[in-house]
Amino acid sequence: MERMLTFYPKLYLGEGIKETKLDKIKKKLVKNPLMANVFVLTFARNQADQLEFFDARQLRQHFYDSYPLEVIGIAGDYKDALKLVERITRECLCERGDCRLKEYLTC
């Protein structure tokens, strides 16, 4: 079963993700996300947080078969995912003067 994933138009890529392999990675995330060394960055599901990231293998859980999820970024590992969050936060702070990441990314 395919997961209900959409990808952010300006998808953020971590240093561990090669752009030449991006289409292949996206297809695997939708069809069968059993990939090591791939983390996905998404909007948080709760109101208290803004973004969250987790190992892409968690997408195999049945919850994601019916839960729509927008992928904001793809990273190669945990540290790479942290760097992506830092990068987005810096961009938001420079452009808006605040750290309202959800608003920044949905504009």
N, C-alpha and C positions, 0 to 999 in steps of 0.2 A: 504494500500500500504506500502511496506517495504522501509525504508530509505536506502540510499546508504552509509552505515557506514562500516568502517574497524576499527579494533582495533590494536593499537601499540603493537608489539610483547612483549615488556617489559612494559606493561600497568602500569601506576602509580596509586596507590589507596590511597585515603585519609583516615584519621583515622576513618571517619564515614562510611566507606564501608567495610563490612565483606567479606572476600575472599570466604567464604562458599556460599554466595548469589550472587557471581559475574556472574555466567552463567545466572541466572534468570534476573539480571539487564541488561546484554547485550542483551538478547532476547527482553526484554521490550523496550529497547532503539531503536531497529530495528523495532519492530512491532507497538508498541503503547506507546510512551514515556510520559505517563501522570503520572509521579512519582514525589511526593513531596520529597524534601530533596535529590535531586541528581543533581549535576552539572557536566558538561563535559568540559574537557580541550582539546583544539584542536590547530592546527596550525592556525595562523591568516590568514584571507582571503586577507588582504592588505599587501603591501610591507613594510609599515612603522613599523608595529608591528611584533612580533615573535610568541606569543601565545595569545590565548583568551580563556575565559571560560564563560559559561552561564548556566542558568537553563535548565535542560534537556527537560522541557515541551515546550521550544521553537522549538524543533525538530518536533513538530506537524505542524508547518507552511509548506505550500506547497512547498516553496523554497527548503527545504531539501529532498523532494521526488526525485528530479533529480540532486541535488548538492552533489557530493561525499565528504565525510568528514571522516578524520582519527581522531579517539579519542585517545588522548595521555594519558589522565588520567580521573579518575572518583572520585568525591568528594561528601561528604555528605551535605555540605552547602557552603556558600560564603567564610567564614573564612577558611574552610578546603581546598577549591580550591586555596586560596591565599597561604596557606602553601605548597601546591603541587608545585606551581610556584617557591616559595622560595627554595624548596628542589632541584628542577631541576636546578635552577640557581646556587646553591652552588656546585652541582655535576659538572656542566659544568665548573665553575670557577676553581675548584680543578684539574680537568683532563686536561683542555685546557689552562687555564690561561686567558680566555676571557668569554664573555657572549653571544656568538653566538649560541643561543639555537636551532635554526632550524638546523644548521650544526651539532651540537652535537647530536641531536636526530635522524638525518637521516644517520649518519655514521654507 
